[in-house]
């Protein structure tokens, strides 16, 4: 298959290498001239995953039209902040009939829309099944080294999801399918917010009990929020929900958890960001989550606590104490499952 990957950050590079190793004809687009040169001449990305030797068959381009020429599959791998911009720029160069899949995890930072919706708008595609998404507990550092991993591809078009499942699957990368695009996208985005909070706990020097409690309640918060947007609550017990939430909250590779850890140690967001080239998606997602939650009357205390730390309204230790001393309540939230079943039974 002729595949174009747009974006040569860590995840774009890892996924391009994975697809190229399966004998696909792979072209990758990068803004940085040094990345294009490094991939083409040395088979290495000089800025991301620098110690990974890339497979033969990867061809890097600085112009979108060159990367997209003849593509049968377009993989969007740019951070959420630039997804709309790149999708709009690429739209006129995407071959008719090419499938589109998004790797980024987040929301459109201006409008708060899901990224598959944004891409469908800019590329004039069916918003219900024209764009697939891939999400799961998949750190680029491990996938690039062929560490066994699993993921999920979601698409309203079940046939397209199955086709992409076959393209992306290998003996070290197992792919499942799911029709709940909303749930898969929300899980991939929301886990970054919780991961920042988990990192804050690490920075404060708190224990395993504390982090396990946060992750569990973060999952409940994610499901509550996602259900309000129309997701199936069961989706959040899967790879794009629980799976991604666990790995992003505990892994040394997690940029969101690592960012939160520095906040917990007393550094400001600006200080931490200046020291890294990596994009911390959870920063942008937090504000969007709170706005969407407020519009729908959904309670999201962990996201609210992260926002308070990011904006300097509260210190990390103060937020931790606030979360522990909130109003006491029941653990189970049966209403979100009941409401989902009611919506499902009513039909369109």
VOPAGU-2260 file (C-alpha; in pm, 1 decimal, decimal comma):
REM VOPAGU-2260
SITE   aa  ch    i         X         Y         Z
SITE  UNK   A    0       0,0       0,0       0,0
SITE  UNK   A    1     116,8     354,8     -74,2
SITE  UNK   A    2     100,0     540,4     255,9
SITE  UNK   A    3     167,0     904,4     344,5
SITE  UNK   A    4     237,7     994,6     707,6
SITE  UNK   A    5     198,3    1365,5     779,8
SITE  UNK   A    6     413,5    1462,2    1077,7
SITE  UNK   A    7     756,8    1334,6    1178,3
SITE  UNK   A    8     749,2    1374,3    1554,5
SITE  UNK   A    9     804,4    1073,1    1777,4
SITE  UNK   A   10     472,0     902,9    1710,4
SITE  UNK   A   11     462,8     983,8    1340,8
SITE  UNK   A   12     817,4     852,1    1298,5
SITE  UNK   A   13     746,0     535,5    1497,1
SITE  UNK   A   14     428,3     459,7    1303,8
SITE  UNK   A   15     592,7     535,4     968,8
SITE  UNK   A   16     874,7     293,8    1056,9
SITE  UNK   A   17     621,1      30,6    1160,6
SITE  UNK   A   18     426,7      60,4     835,2
SITE  UNK   A   19     740,2      72,3     620,0
SITE  UNK   A   20     869,8    -246,4     781,4
SITE  UNK   A   21     561,4    -426,7     649,7
SITE  UNK   A   22     671,3    -364,0     288,9
SITE  UNK   A   23     444,4     -64,9     237,1
SITE  UNK   A   24     558,9     221,9      15,1
SITE  UNK   A   25     598,0     491,7     278,8
SITE  UNK   A   26     640,2     866,9     243,7
SITE  UNK   A   27     661,8    1092,5     546,7
SITE  UNK   A   28     620,1    1469,9     553,8
SITE  UNK   A   29     817,4    1690,0     793,8
SITE  UNK   A   30     837,8    2066,7     831,8
SITE  UNK   A   31    1199,8    2058,3     945,5
SITE  UNK   A   32    1457,2    2038,3     667,5
SITE  UNK   A   33    1703,6    1858,3     895,3
SITE  UNK   A   34    1449,2    1582,6     960,9
SITE  UNK   A   35    1392,2    1529,1     587,7
SITE  UNK   A   36    1767,1    1517,1     528,0
SITE  UNK   A   37    1834,9    1286,9     823,4
SITE  UNK   A   38    1570,8    1032,0     726,0
SITE  UNK   A   39    1669,9    1026,1     359,8
SITE  UNK   A   40    2047,7    1023,0     401,0
SITE  UNK   A   41    2108,7     851,7     734,9
SITE  UNK   A   42    1782,4     666,3     805,2
SITE  UNK   A   43    1747,4     849,2    1135,8
SITE  UNK   A   44    1529,6    1130,4    1261,9
SITE  UNK   A   45    1776,1    1381,1    1412,8
SITE  UNK   A   46    1516,7    1540,4    1643,0
SITE  UNK   A   47    1288,5    1256,3    1758,4
SITE  UNK   A   48    1367,6     891,4    1838,5
SITE  UNK   A   49    1722,4     980,5    1745,1
SITE  UNK   A   50    1871,0     642,2    1838,4
SITE  UNK   A   51    1627,2     437,2    1626,2
SITE  UNK   A   52    1749,1     317,6    1285,8
SITE  UNK   A   53    1461,8     354,3    1042,6
SITE  UNK   A   54    1378,8      82,2     787,4
SITE  UNK   A   55    1458,7     109,8     420,9
SITE  UNK   A   56    1167,2     223,6     211,3
SITE  UNK   A   57    1089,1     537,8     413,2
SITE  UNK   A   58    1109,0     847,5     198,1
SITE  UNK   A   59    1088,1    1192,1     361,2
SITE  UNK   A   60     952,2    1506,0     193,3
SITE  UNK   A   61     931,4    1873,7     286,8
SITE  UNK   A   62     632,8    1942,4      57,8
SITE  UNK   A   63     290,7    1800,6     135,6
SITE  UNK   A   64     205,5    1746,1    -230,2
SITE  UNK   A   65     513,8    1529,3    -276,4
SITE  UNK   A   66     438,1    1315,9      27,5
SITE  UNK   A   67      72,3    1272,5     -70,2
SITE  UNK   A   68     115,9    1195,3    -438,6
SITE  UNK   A   69     -54,2     864,1    -516,6
SITE  UNK   A   70    -128,4     784,5    -151,2
SITE  UNK   A   71    -392,7     521,4     -79,1
SITE  UNK   A   72    -381,0     591,4     295,6
SITE  UNK   A   73    -309,6     924,1     466,9
SITE  UNK   A   74    -201,0     905,1     830,8
SITE  UNK   A   75    -230,7    1232,5    1022,0
SITE  UNK   A   76      39,7    1247,6    1291,1
SITE  UNK   A   77      60,1    1615,2    1384,5
SITE  UNK   A   78     -16,7    1747,1    1737,0
SITE  UNK   A   79    -377,9    1850,1    1795,9
SITE  UNK   A   80    -286,5    2218,4    1800,5
SITE  UNK   A   81    -194,0    2200,1    1429,6
SITE  UNK   A   82    -430,2    1929,4    1306,3
SITE  UNK   A   83    -678,5    2167,9    1144,0
SITE  UNK   A   84    -404,5    2374,3     982,4
SITE  UNK   A   85    -228,6    2074,9     826,7
SITE  UNK   A   86    -554,3    1906,0     722,4
SITE  UNK   A   87    -661,6    2222,9     542,9
SITE  UNK   A   88    -323,5    2257,7     374,5
SITE  UNK   A   89    -319,1    1892,9     267,6
SITE  UNK   A   90    -682,6    1868,5     154,8
SITE  UNK   A   91    -630,6    1960,2    -210,6
SITE  UNK   A   92    -343,4    1712,1    -243,6
SITE  UNK   A   93    -512,6    1404,3     -93,4
SITE  UNK   A   94    -596,7    1162,0    -376,0
SITE  UNK   A   95    -964,7    1087,0    -429,0
SITE  UNK   A   96   -1056,3     764,9    -254,2
SITE  UNK   A   97    -761,4     764,7     -12,5
SITE  UNK   A   98    -842,1     651,1     340,2
SITE  UNK   A   99    -756,4     890,2     625,5
SITE  UNK   A  100    -656,2     791,4     977,9
SITE  UNK   A  101    -563,2    1019,8    1268,0
SITE  UNK   A  102    -301,9     940,6    1534,3
SITE  UNK   A  103    -312,1    1260,5    1744,0
SITE  UNK   A  104    -486,9    1262,0    2081,1
SITE  UNK   A  105    -666,1    1577,6    2183,1
SITE  UNK   A  106    -926,0    1830,6    2071,7
SITE  UNK   A  107    -913,8    2121,4    1831,3
SITE  UNK   A  108    -775,4    2387,7    2062,0
SITE  UNK   A  109    -982,5    2668,6    1907,8
SITE  UNK   A  110   -1327,9    2513,5    1870,5
SITE  UNK   A  111   -1303,0    2215,7    2106,1
SITE  UNK   A  112   -1412,5    1969,6    1837,3
SITE  UNK   A  113   -1288,6    1612,9    1812,6
SITE  UNK   A  114   -1000,3    1579,3    1569,8
SITE  UNK   A  115   -1175,8    1334,9    1336,7
SITE  UNK   A  116   -1451,2    1594,9    1296,4
SITE  UNK   A  117   -1194,5    1866,2    1222,5
SITE  UNK   A  118   -1019,6    1653,3     959,4
SITE  UNK   A  119   -1352,6    1557,8     800,3
SITE  UNK   A  120   -1448,1    1924,9     779,8
SITE  UNK   A  121   -1122,6    2035,2     619,4
SITE  UNK   A  122   -1095,9    1740,3     379,2
SITE  UNK   A  123   -1468,3    1742,9     290,5
SITE  UNK   A  124   -1532,4    1390,7     414,6
SITE  UNK   A  125   -1828,1    1212,0     568,7
SITE  UNK   A  126   -1819,4    1309,1     939,0
SITE  UNK   A  127   -1969,4     972,1    1036,3
SITE  UNK   A  128   -1725,1     736,2     868,9
SITE  UNK   A  129   -1481,7     928,6     653,6
SITE  UNK   A  130   -1197,1     946,8     905,1
SITE  UNK   A  131   -1064,0     664,9    1123,6
SITE  UNK   A  132    -871,4     710,8    1448,5
SITE  UNK   A  133    -605,3     499,2    1620,1
SITE  UNK   A  134    -554,4     512,6    1995,2
SITE  UNK   A  135    -419,2     298,6    2276,7
SITE  UNK   A  136    -131,5     243,8    2521,4
SITE  UNK   A  137     133,4     296,9    2254,5
SITE  UNK   A  138     445,2     490,2    2351,2
SITE  UNK   A  139     645,7     569,7    2039,9
SITE  UNK   A  140     970,3     470,9    2212,8
SITE  UNK   A  141     845,9     113,5    2257,9
SITE  UNK   A  142     658,6      65,1    1930,3
SITE  UNK   A  143     968,2     183,7    1741,3
SITE  UNK   A  144    1161,6     -99,1    1911,4
SITE  UNK   A  145     889,7    -353,7    1837,9
SITE  UNK   A  146     790,6    -404,8    2199,4
SITE  UNK   A  147     458,8    -600,6    2190,9
SITE  UNK   A  148     169,7    -352,9    2206,1
SITE  UNK   A  149    -202,8    -339,4    2135,6
SITE  UNK   A  150    -420,1     -60,2    2001,8
SITE  UNK   A  151    -766,4      11,4    1864,4
SITE  UNK   A  152    -881,9     161,4    1535,3
SITE  UNK   A  153   -1222,4     326,7    1548,7
SITE  UNK   A  154   -1433,2     423,6    1251,3
SITE  UNK   A  155   -1802,2     459,7    1173,8
SITE  UNK   A  156   -1732,7     255,7     859,5
SITE  UNK   A  157   -1674,9     -96,3     992,4
SITE  UNK   A  158   -1538,2    -212,9     657,8
SITE  UNK   A  159   -1270,9      56,0     651,4
SITE  UNK   A  160   -1180,5     -19,3    1013,0
SITE  UNK   A  161   -1124,5    -385,1     922,9
SITE  UNK   A  162    -910,6    -293,7     621,5
SITE  UNK   A  163    -692,0     -66,8     832,6
SITE  UNK   A  164    -672,9    -330,7    1104,1
SITE  UNK   A  165    -507,5    -562,4     853,5
SITE  UNK   A  166    -265,8    -292,1     735,0
SITE  UNK   A  167    -146,6    -194,6    1083,2
SITE  UNK   A  168    -135,2    -536,5    1250,3
SITE  UNK   A  169     189,2    -729,8    1296,1
SITE  UNK   A  170     339,1    -988,2    1529,4
SITE  UNK   A  171     430,8    -711,2    1777,8
SITE  UNK   A  172     143,5    -465,6    1715,0
SITE  UNK   A  173    -204,5    -610,0    1771,4
SITE  UNK   A  174    -498,5    -402,5    1645,6
SITE  UNK   A  175    -862,8    -420,6    1755,5
SITE  UNK   A  176   -1156,6    -233,8    1599,4
SITE  UNK   A  177   -1436,0     -30,5    1754,1
SITE  UNK   A  178   -1725,5     169,7    1606,7
SITE  UNK   A  179   -1734,3     414,2    1898,1
SITE  UNK   A  180   -1521,4     693,1    1750,1
SITE  UNK   A  181   -1632,7     941,8    2016,3
SITE  UNK   A  182   -1530,4     714,3    2303,3
SITE  UNK   A  183   -1195,2     621,7    2150,7
SITE  UNK   A  184   -1109,7     986,8    2081,8
SITE  UNK   A  185   -1223,3    1110,2    2422,8
SITE  UNK   A  186   -1024,1     837,4    2598,7
SITE  UNK   A  187    -707,7     926,1    2409,2
SITE  UNK   A  188    -748,8    1294,7    2488,2
SITE  UNK   A  189    -868,7    1281,0    2849,6
SITE  UNK   A  190    -597,2    1045,1    2970,9
SITE  UNK   A  191    -341,1    1323,0    2917,3
SITE  UNK   A  192    -519,6    1541,8    3170,6
SITE  UNK   A  193    -520,7    1265,4    3430,8
SITE  UNK   A  194    -157,3    1182,6    3350,3
SITE  UNK   A  195     -52,1    1538,4    3435,9
SITE  UNK   A  196    -227,5    1496,3    3771,4
SITE  UNK   A  197     -54,2    1159,9    3821,7
SITE  UNK   A  198     281,6    1324,5    3757,5
SITE  UNK   A  199     201,9    1594,1    4011,6
SITE  UNK   A  200     154,7    1319,1    4271,1
SITE  UNK   A  201     499,1    1181,2    4180,1
SITE  UNK   A  202     650,4    1525,9    4217,5
SITE  UNK   A  203     490,5    1561,3    4559,5
SITE  UNK   A  204     641,4    1226,7    4662,6
SITE  UNK   A  205     308,3    1059,6    4733,8
SITE  UNK   A  206     252,3     684,7    4718,7
SITE  UNK   A  207     115,3     401,8    4508,3
SITE  UNK   A  208    -217,7     410,5    4691,6
SITE  UNK   A  209    -259,4     773,7    4595,3
SITE  UNK   A  210    -180,6     719,9    4228,7
SITE  UNK   A  211    -401,6     410,7    4198,8
SITE  UNK   A  212    -687,4     608,8    4350,4
SITE  UNK   A  213    -630,7     896,7    4109,9
SITE  UNK   A  214    -617,3     671,0    3803,6
SITE  UNK   A  215    -936,5     491,7    3905,5
SITE  UNK   A  216   -1128,9     811,7    3971,9
SITE  UNK   A  217    -978,8     959,3    3656,7
SITE  UNK   A  218   -1131,3     671,8    3462,2
SITE  UNK   A  219   -1471,3     742,1    3619,9
SITE  UNK   A  220   -1435,9    1111,5    3533,3
SITE  UNK   A  221   -1336,5    1025,1    3175,3
SITE  UNK   A  222   -1637,6     795,6    3130,7
SITE  UNK   A  223   -1875,7    1053,4    3278,7
SITE  UNK   A  224   -1744,6    1321,7    3045,1
SITE  UNK   A  225   -1735,6    1094,6    2739,9
SITE  UNK   A  226   -2088,8     969,8    2794,5
SITE  UNK   A  227   -2210,3    1329,9    2799,3
SITE  UNK   A  228   -2057,2    1371,3    2451,8
SITE  UNK   A  229   -2231,3    1057,7    2324,7
SITE  UNK   A  230   -1970,9     785,9    2385,2
SITE  UNK   A  231   -2045,1     431,8    2497,9
SITE  UNK   A  232   -1921,8     418,2    2862,3
SITE  UNK   A  233   -1797,8      61,3    2806,7
SITE  UNK   A  234   -1537,6     192,2    2560,5
SITE  UNK   A  235   -1344,5     347,5    2849,2
SITE  UNK   A  236   -1270,7       4,9    2995,5
SITE  UNK   A  237   -1075,7     -72,9    2679,0
SITE  UNK   A  238    -740,2      14,2    2524,7
SITE  UNK   A  239    -809,7     379,3    2447,6
SITE  UNK   A  240    -950,5     438,0    2795,9
SITE  UNK   A  241    -813,1     226,7    3079,6
SITE  UNK   A  242    -516,3      98,3    2879,0
SITE  UNK   A  243    -388,1     436,2    2766,1
SITE  UNK   A  244    -470,8     593,4    3102,6
SITE  UNK   A  245    -258,0     341,8    3292,3
SITE  UNK   A  246      48,5     363,8    3070,4
SITE  UNK   A  247      40,2     742,8    3040,5
SITE  UNK   A  248       3,5     786,9    3415,0
SITE  UNK   A  249     291,2     558,6    3515,4
SITE  UNK   A  250     544,4     546,0    3231,7
SITE  UNK   A  251     882,5     715,4    3224,0
SITE  UNK   A  252     815,0     780,9    2853,0
SITE  UNK   A  253     501,3     986,0    2922,8
SITE  UNK   A  254     558,6    1352,9    2849,0
SITE  UNK   A  255     232,1    1447,2    3025,1
SITE  UNK   A  256     320,6    1255,8    3341,6
SITE  UNK   A  257     675,6    1392,6    3332,1
SITE  UNK   A  258     544,8    1746,5    3290,0
SITE  UNK   A  259     315,0    1699,3    3590,2
SITE  UNK   A  260     601,0    1563,6    3799,0
SITE  UNK   A  261     798,7    1883,3    3744,3
SITE  UNK   A  262     494,3    2087,5    3846,3
SITE  UNK   A  263     467,9    1880,9    4163,2
SITE  UNK   A  264     829,9    1964,9    4239,9
SITE  UNK   A  265     748,1    2333,8    4229,0
SITE  UNK   A  266     849,6    2437,6    3877,2
SITE  UNK   A  267     621,6    2656,9    3667,6
SITE  UNK   A  268     464,1    2531,6    3343,6
SITE  UNK   A  269     669,9    2782,1    3145,0
SITE  UNK   A  270     995,6    2659,7    3294,8
SITE  UNK   A  271     920,5    2298,4    3210,4
SITE  UNK   A  272     803,7    2365,6    2854,1
SITE  UNK   A  273    1109,3    2573,2    2767,9
SITE  UNK   A  274    1333,2    2275,1    2841,4
SITE  UNK   A  275    1170,7    2037,2    2589,8
SITE  UNK   A  276    1075,6    2013,2    2222,1
SITE  UNK   A  277     789,4    1777,3    2302,8
SITE  UNK   A  278     424,1    1882,9    2290,4
SITE  UNK   A  279     232,7    1827,6    2616,1
SITE  UNK   A  280    -116,4    1768,8    2478,5
SITE  UNK   A  281    -279,4    1763,2    2821,4
SITE  UNK   A  282    -216,8    2136,0    2867,5
SITE  UNK   A  283    -445,4    2224,5    2576,2
SITE  UNK   A  284    -694,8    1948,3    2650,5
SITE  UNK   A  285    -757,6    2055,1    3010,8
SITE  UNK   A  286    -918,5    2389,1    2929,2
SITE  UNK   A  287   -1131,1    2240,3    2651,1
SITE  UNK   A  288   -1252,1    1958,4    2876,4
SITE  UNK   A  289   -1360,3    2203,4    3144,3
SITE  UNK   A  290   -1545,5    2423,5    2895,4
SITE  UNK   A  291   -1728,8    2128,9    2737,8
SITE  UNK   A  292   -1803,7    1979,6    3080,3
SITE  UNK   A  293   -1945,7    2306,4    3208,7
SITE  UNK   A  294   -2170,3    2337,8    2903,1
SITE  UNK   A  295   -2308,7    1989,5    2975,2
SITE  UNK   A  296   -2323,0    2010,4    3353,4
SITE  UNK   A  297   -2060,9    1736,7    3404,5
SITE  UNK   A  298   -1846,4    1725,3    3718,0
SITE  UNK   A  299   -1471,2    1694,9    3637,8
SITE  UNK   A  300   -1275,8    1766,0    3959,0
SITE  UNK   A  301    -940,8    1620,9    3845,5
SITE  UNK   A  302    -942,0    1834,2    3531,0
SITE  UNK   A  303   -1039,8    2135,3    3743,2
SITE  UNK   A  304    -748,3    2069,0    3978,0
SITE  UNK   A  305    -502,1    2042,4    3689,6
SITE  UNK   A  306    -628,2    2370,5    3544,1
SITE  UNK   A  307    -585,9    2543,3    3880,6
SITE  UNK   A  308    -221,0    2433,0    3893,1
SITE  UNK   A  309    -153,0    2528,1    3530,7
SITE  UNK   A  310    -291,5    2875,6    3582,6
SITE  UNK   A  311    -118,5    2930,8    3914,8
SITE  UNK   A  312    -444,0    2953,6    4107,8
SITE  UNK   A  313    -349,7    2675,0    4350,5
SITE  UNK   A  314     -36,3    2490,5    4453,0
SITE  UNK   A  315     -13,3    2115,5    4383,2
SITE  UNK   A  316     -39,0    2017,2    4751,0
SITE  UNK   A  317    -349,1    2235,3    4790,4
SITE  UNK   A  318    -519,2    2065,1    4494,9
SITE  UNK   A  319    -434,2    1719,7    4631,1
SITE  UNK   A  320    -591,0    1808,0    4964,2
SITE  UNK   A  321    -898,0    1957,4    4794,2
SITE  UNK   A  322    -956,0    1638,1    4594,8
SITE  UNK   A  323    -930,9    1430,0    4913,8
SITE  UNK   A  324   -1175,7    1644,8    5111,0
SITE  UNK   A  325   -1451,0    1698,7    4855,6
SITE  UNK   A  326   -1810,9    1603,2    4928,3
SITE  UNK   A  327   -1842,2    1231,4    5006,7
SITE  UNK   A  328   -2039,1    1027,7    4753,1
SITE  UNK   A  329   -2123,5     683,8    4613,5
SITE  UNK   A  330   -1854,1     521,5    4399,6
SITE  UNK   A  331   -2071,6     375,6    4123,4
SITE  UNK   A  332   -2232,4     606,2    3868,0
SITE  UNK   A  333   -2502,1     388,9    3720,2
SITE  UNK   A  334   -2679,0     686,1    3565,1
SITE  UNK   A  335   -2425,5     725,5    3283,5
SITE  UNK   A  336   -2482,0     365,2    3172,1
SITE  UNK   A  337   -2859,9     398,8    3210,2
SITE  UNK   A  338   -2863,8     719,4    3004,4
SITE  UNK   A  339   -2652,6     559,3    2732,7
SITE  UNK   A  340   -2888,1     260,8    2707,1
SITE  UNK   A  341   -3186,8     494,1    2688,0
SITE  UNK   A  342   -3026,7     687,3    2401,7
SITE  UNK   A  343   -2934,2     364,6    2223,8
SITE  UNK   A  344   -3284,7     218,9    2256,1
SITE  UNK   A  345   -3445,5     537,7    2124,5
SITE  UNK   A  346   -3228,6     523,5    1813,6
SITE  UNK   A  347   -3164,9     817,0    1580,2
